[in-house]
Amino acid sequence: MMRFEIELSQNGYRQALQIISETFKNLEVWKVKFQDGAEAVLFKCGTEWFQRNEDYLESWLLKAIGERIDYIAAF
């Protein structure tokens, strides 16, 4: 389990996110838990980040979280 903070750039509000890496049907996925209890599941194909259809994250937020996961996973 990884835990980190990400600054939401549209309003400057900082929020701690809990990231859990899991395997689902031979695909590595990341479950993201927000402070308000909301959850999203992210996965990566090539260099592009995606989310489940029912998660409805804004594209800028999906990209920001994905970039942060990439940065942390590089270590």
N, C-alpha and C positions, 0 to 999 in steps of 0.2 A: 504494500500500500504506500502510495506517495501522498504527501500533503504539501500544498504550496499556496502562495497568494498570487493573485493576478489582478492587475489594475484594469478595471473596465474603462476603456479610453473615452467613451462618449460622455461620461459624466464624472470621471476621476475617482469614483467610488472604489475602494479596495474591498475585496471579498476573499475569504479563505475557502478554497475548494478542496474536497477530498477526492482523490483519484485512485481507483482500484483497477488494476490490469487483470483481465480474465481471458479465457479462451472460450469461444462459442462456435461450435461447428467448424473447428479447425481455423478459425479466424481470431486474431488477437483484437480484443475490444477493450475500451476504457469506460468504466462507469464513473460519471462525474456527479458528485453530490454537492449541492449548493447549501449555503447556510440556512436558507428558508425551507429546506427539506426537499426541494425539487431535485429530480435526477434526470440525467441524459446519458445516452450510450453513444460513444463515438467510435469510429473505426476508420482505418486509413487504407486506401487503395493507391499504390504508387506514391505520389507526393501529395495527393488530394485527401482532405479530411471530410468525412461524411457523418451523418447522424441518423438515428431511426426516424421514420416518418412522423411519429407521434411526439417528437421532442420539441420541435419548433424553435430552436435556437436561431437568433439572428446570425447572418453569415459572418459579420465582423467578429462576433463572440466565438463562434465555432472555429474560425481561423486563429484567433488569439489563444484559445485553449489548446488547439492542436500544435501550434508553434511552441508553446510552453512545454507540452508533453515531449515533443521532439528534442527540445533543448535538454530536458532532464534525462531522457532516455539515452542521450549521446554519452553520458558519463557512466 
